Amino acid sequence: MMLPPRAYVFIGLNAVRILSIIAMLLVFASSIFVLVNDVEAVNNFMKNASDQDFADCDYIENSTVPNQPAGVFWAVVNRLFIIFQIIVLILSEVGWPLAFFDRYFPVLGSGFGLGPLGVFQCLIGATILSHHVDDFTLVAAFFLFALGCLNIVLGLVFRESAKARRSFTSWRTDVNDARPRFARPQSGFVAGIFNRDPEKQASYGFGNAGEKKAGLKGFLISRPLETLPRFATQPRADRDSAPEPRFKSSTTAI
């Protein structure tokens, strides 16, 4: 049984959505793991390290914390920011609360496609991959970066319609609604007609207003000649007022 093309698009986009959520959950878990590991490594280093150790190392041993002023603080803040961003991106993929994203964070709302989401995922993945991390964190960050690139490509292909194409509510409505697409309430066909720019929507007709507007745009309107086609009959009033010919042809019957 062959499915319609939009069914394959629906399945494909939702498969990418599920993989994207899995990748972000893995990054969320790995970020918590790295944060705990960094705190423990800093505590051990502070207990056992000497002044010479502080001068010789650039990074605290077995951690991603740089050995510089406020290095521990910025390392912890970095991980907290990544965790917060991951939570926001997961909520945007789930679609809750959609009204919040549409109003306060529209690039992750229903009016935009998957491109901004992919950009955020690539930025988070690149930030994690730029440090020396354990294998679990490395795989999770690389997986997230790959999904981010895929979402950017899908955003370029489907643009702002990507989230509408993968929506379960719109799919259920399309399946149950037998009306043409332009006649459905969620379609933007009718709204696009009645919500046009007033300047473009205004009709000036064929009178003086239309002639003036056309003249401002460089168009010239000439009055059409009042003529009739050759095969049309002459109006009765013109026939009655027409002068009689001087000579009439006569025929003689034989």
C-alpha positions, -999 to +999 in steps of 0.1 A: +000+000+000+015+033-011+011+063+011+007+099-002+040+119-004+029+142+025+027+110+047+064+103+040+072+139+048+053+137+080+070+104+091+104+117+081+102+150+100+089+133+131+117+108+130+142+136+129+123+152+158+125+121+179+162+117+172+167+154+180+150+150+214+171+119+221+203+137+212+194+166+235+186+143+264+220+126+260+237+160+260+216+170+291+227+139+310+264+143+299+264+179+309+253+170+344+279+143+345+307+167+334+296+193+359+297+168+388+331+155+375+345+190+373+335+199+408+351+167+422+383+172+402+386+208+414+381+197+450+408+170+447+432+194+430+428+221+456+435+195+484+466+179+468+481+204+445+511+225+453+521+260+441+542+245+414+512+225+401+492+257+398+519+273+378+526+243+354+491+232+343+467+250+320+437+229+329+429+213+362+436+176+360+408+153+349+384+182+342+374+209+317+381+237+341+409+261+330+435+271+355+429+308+354+412+335+375+375+325+380+380+295+358+359+273+380+331+298+380+329+302+343+332+264+337+302+259+360+282+287+344+290+273+310+275+239+319+245+255+335+238+275+304+240+244+282+216+226+305+192+255+304+194+258+266+188+221+262+157+222+283+143+251+263+151+233+230+134+201+242+103+220+251+102+237+217+105+203+200+077+189+221+056+220+213+048+230+249+040+257+258+036+269+222+020+302+230+050+311+251+074+305+223+053+323+198+052+354+219+085+356+237+108+334+216+093+333+181+123+318+164+114+285+182+077+290+177+053+279+150+061+308+127+096+297+120+110+265+106+137+241+118+167+263+109+170+283+141+167+250+161+195+235+141+217+266+146+213+264+184+221+227+184+252+232+163+264+259+187+259+237+217+276+208+201+306+229+190+309+244+225+311+209+240+334+195+213+359+224+218+369+209+252+385+176+261+357+155+274+350+118+281+337+094+254+301+096+264+300+134+263+319+134+230+295+110+213+264+129+226+278+163+215+288+149+180+253+134+176+237+167+186+259+186+161+249+162+133+212+165+141+217+203+141+231+203+106+202+181+094+177+205+110+193+234+092+190+215+058+154+207+065+148+243+075+162+255+041+141+229+022+107+233+040+112+268+054+084+278+079+061+250+069+083+223+084+066+224+119+031+225+103+039+195+082+051+174+111+023+185+135+000+157+147-030+180+151-027+193+115-022+157+102-053+145+120-073+175+106-061+168+071-071+131+073-106+138+086-113+169+065-125+161+030-126+197+019-100+211-005-069+225+012-077+261+003-112+258+019-099+245+053-099+268+083-062+263+091-053+271+055-038+305+048-053+307+013-084+327+023-065+347+050-040+357+024-067+372+002-085+392+029-054+403+048-035+419+020-018+453+021-046+480+019-026+499-007-024+468-029-059+457-022-075+490-032-093+489-066-095+521-085-116+508-114-118+524-149-128+559-139-108+591-132-093+576-101-079+546-119-066+568-148-049+591-123-033+563-104-021+547-137-007+581-148+014+583-116+029+549-124+038+559-159+010+542-178-011+559-204-047+550-209-063+558-243-100+558-249-111+529-271-126+538-305-163+533-308-166+509-336-185+478-345-171+446-361-177+442-398-202+414-394-224+433-369-258+447-380-262+484-381-285+498-353-320+505-363-318+542-354-288+546-377-306+528-405-336+551-403-315+583-403-292+572-431-298+590-465-313+571-493-290+564-523-296+584-555-298+554-578-315+522-570-307+491-588-337+473-603-340+438-614-362+427-643-377+393-641-376+373-672 
